[in-house]
Amino acid sequence: MPLSWHSGCEMSRIDVKVEADSDLLTVLRTVHDNATSNRLRRMIDDGRVHIEGEVCRVARTPVKVGQQISILPRAQGDAPKRQSRSSLELPIVLYEDERLLVVDKPAGLLSVTTSKGKEKDTMHARAFEYAAIEGGRVFIVHRLDRETSGCMLFAKDERTKRQLQEQFADRSIQRIYHAILLGHLPEETGLARDWIQESKDLRVRIAPHRNVANAKEAITHWRVEDISETHSIVRLDIRTGRRAQIRLQMAARNAPVVGDTMHGQGRAKTGRLCLHASSLRFIHPNGETLQVESQIPDIFRRVMKRGH
């Protein structure tokens, strides 16, 4: 991405003129191409990065052609007005504006607390603490299974929550996942259409037909992106949002998700379920289409290369 900038020493102020629409973190990566993402995010958190003279602490803030970004020396950073007193780890923010927040949920973390209410560390709790630093709130729009990582969307007000949940309900929101499968699907592309039944004890299974009690339709479009002798990496576009939908449907086609202890071959050397919510595409409350992406975990590529 072409940029205009001055003064390359970290001890001096750097002024950057944006010459292509992008986001703040991408611009910083271009200026400091040897810096880690964590170091760049610390610059932002420390209040050292300004857009048009205003401090910005959101890594994925969109930037436009012609805007000036200033990177201040460490000694001139602005400390946040409020600090979180919580011991919870704050989330990795993929996108944020005044209406909504998209975070990168790690595998193994609950989306929200269970009915027992004993879990203090959840994705919702982390997002709530993050918003509270600036006096805000977040509202749950949808959930990801505990074992699944990737894009998770929160609203910052009740009206936005309703608008976004309506898109989930009418299936207009696009949810893309990537998974590593043990085995191969019968075709390079295909549509999985099944009926998933949830029992009273909350167990789920593929029902033999639609007339089974409590059976709900589950629709997933798949596209194989790469294969090895033993594994496949697939792109999955889910049209419905049933619990364990992808895991059940892939296992039913003799290609279970790697690391699936419930419906697949059990624990893998990866130490996690290889299922990642890689993209959300929806209509922003302002009427514009917004797509937010989360990078596929490196461990997925290693599984494809090494076979475990």
N, C-alpha and C positions, 0 to 999 in steps of 0.2 A: 504494500500500500504506500503510495508516494506521500511524503511529508516534507514540510519545511520546518527546520528547527535550528536553534542557536545554542552554543555553549554546552559542550558535551561532558563536562566534569560534574560528578555527583555533588561536589561541594558548592557548585554554582547553580544558579537558577537556569532552568531549561525552558524555553518557549517553543511550542510546537504549533504549527499551522496545519490543520487537517485538510487534506486534499482529496479524500474519498470517504464517503459515509461508512462508518464502522462503529466500534464501541470503545470505551475508555481503556479497558485492559489490553485490547489488541494494539492500540496506539502505543501504550507503554512498552509492550513487547518489542515493538519496532524500534523504539528509542533505546531501550536497554535489552538488546537481543541476547545477552548472556545471563540475564537475571532469571531466577526461578519465579514461578507464579506466586509462591508464598511471599517472596520478597516484594514483588510488585503490589500484591494485595496489602502488605504492611505499609507501603508508601501511601496507598489510598486511605487505609484505616488511620494513619497518623496525621491525616489532613494536609499532606504535602502536595496533593494534586488538585488544581483548580481548573474549571472550565469557564472561560470568559470572566475570570476574576472571582468566581464563586467556588468555595471548597466543595468537592464531591467525594463521597465515601462509598459509592456504589460502583463496583468494578465493571459491570455490564451496562452502564449508562450509555445510551446511543449518542454518538457525536456526528455532526454534520460538516459538510464541506465548508471551509472558511472559518470554523470556530478555532479559537486559540486555547490551547491547553498549556498550563504552566506547571512545572515540577519544581518545587521549592527545595532548598537545602534542608537537611534533617533538623537543624536548629530552628528553622522557621515554620515547622509544621504546627497546625492548629489542633490541639487536643480536643476530642469530642466533648460536647457539653455535658453528657451523662455517660457513665460507664455502667455496663451490666454488672450487678452484684452476684449474679448467678454463677455457679460452677459449671454450667452447661457449656459445651462447645458451641460456638456460633456457627450458623450454616454457611456453606458456600453459595453465594448468590449468583444465579445465572442471568436474571433480569429483575429489575425493580423500577417502578414509577409510583406516582401518587395513588394509584388504584389497586395495584396488585404486586405480588412477589412470587418469583419462581426460584426454587432452591434445588440443589443437587443432593438428593437423599442418599446417604451411604447404605450399603447392604447391611442387614442385621439390626437396623434401627426401626422400631415401631413408628408408624405414621402418627397415630394418636394413642392415648391411653386406653386400656381395655376397660370392660365393665367393672372389673375389680378396683380399678383406679389406683393401683400401687406403683405404676411405672412413672418415674419422675423425668427420665430422659427419653423424649420422643421427638420426632421431627417437628410436630406442632409446638412442643415446648421450646425447642431451640429457635424456631421462627418467631414465636411470641416474644422471647427474650430479646432477640435481635431488633424487632420492631419497637420494643419498649425503650430501647436506648434513646430513641428520638421521640418518645411519648406516644407511639402509635400502637395499633393492634393488628392482629391477623385473624382471619376466619377460614376454617377448613372448607375447601371446595371439593376435593376428592381424596382418595387414599391410594397408597401403594402397599402391596404385601411387604411384610417385614423383611423378607429375604431379597427383595427387589431393590435395585438402586436406580437413581436417575431423576428426571424432571418431576417436581411436585409443585403444584400451583396453590397459592393462598390469595385470598382477597383481603383488602384493607378496610372494607366497609360492608355492611349488610346488603346494600343494593348491588354492589359488584359481585358479591357472593351469589346472589340469586341469578344475576345475568349469566354468570359463568356456569352455574349448575344447570341452567336451562339448556346450555349447549351440550353438556354431558347427557342430559335426559333425551334430547332429540337427536343425538348421535352426530351432531354437526362438527364437533371437535375432533381433530385428527390426533390419535395417539400412536406413536411409532415406538416399537421396542426392538431391541436386538438380543439374540440369544445364541448360545453355543449348544448344539444338540449332539448327543451321543448317537451317531448313526446318520442316516440320510433319509430325506423325505422322498416320496414316490415321484414327484415332479419338481422342476425348478421353480415354478410358481403354482399357486393353488389357493383354493378357498376352503377353509375348514368350517363346516356348519354342523353344530352338534347341539344336544340338549343336556344342560347341566342340572343335576338335582342336588339340593342341599337338604340334609336330614335334620332332625330335631337337635341332634348333638353337634350340629354345625359341620359335619363332614360333607365333602362334595365328591361327586362322581359323574361320569358320563352316563346319561340315561339311555336305555335302548330305543326309546321313541318319545315323541312329544307329549303323549297322553299320560306319562308317568306323573304322579302327584308332585307338585312344586318344581317341576322341570321348567327351566328358562333357556331360551335360545342363546347360543354363543356363536359369534361369527368372527373369524380371523382370516385375513388374507396374508399369505406368506410369499416371500421371494428369497431364494437361496443366493447369498452373495459370494460364498466361497466354500469349498469342501476340501477335506483331507481324506486320508484313507479311512479314518475312523470317526471324524467329526464334521459338523456343518456349522457355519455361521449364517443365521437367517435374519431377515428384516420382517417384522410382524406388524401389520396394521390392524388393530383390534377395532371392530365396529360395535362391539358390546363390551361391557365391563364386568363380567362375572368373576367371582372369586376363584382364583387359581385357574382361570380360563386357559391361558397359554400352556401352562404345565400339563393340564389334563388333556388338551387337544394334541399336543406334540407327543405325549406318552401313548395316546391312543393310536398314533400313527407310527409306533415303534421307533421314535426318535426323541426320547425324553431330554429335557433340559439338564445339562450337566450340573451336578450338585443338588438335584431335587431329591430330598429325603422322603417325601410323601408319596410321590407318584412315579419316581424314576428309579435310578440305580443306586441311590443312597449318596453318602458323603463323597466328595471328590477331593483331590489334593489341592484344589483351588481354595478350599475352606469356605466357599460361598456358593450360592446359586448363581449361575451364569445367565442372568436375565436382567436387562437394563432398559429403563424408560428413556430412550435417546432423544425424543422430540415431542413437543406439543405445538399444535397449530390451531389457532382459534381466533374468534373475532374479539378484539379489545373493546371495552365499553365505549371507546371513542369512535367505533365503527371501522377501524382499520384492522387488517389481518396481521396477526403477530405470530411468528414462529420462534420458539426457543429450543435450543439444542443442548444436549449434554454429551460430552465426548465418551465414546465407548471405552470402558476400562481396559488398560494395557493387558491385564491378565487374560482377557478374552483372546487377544492375539497370540499370547504365549501358549494357550491351550491348543489353538489351531496349529501352531508350529510344532509343539512337542507332543501333542496328543494326550496331555493330562494337566 
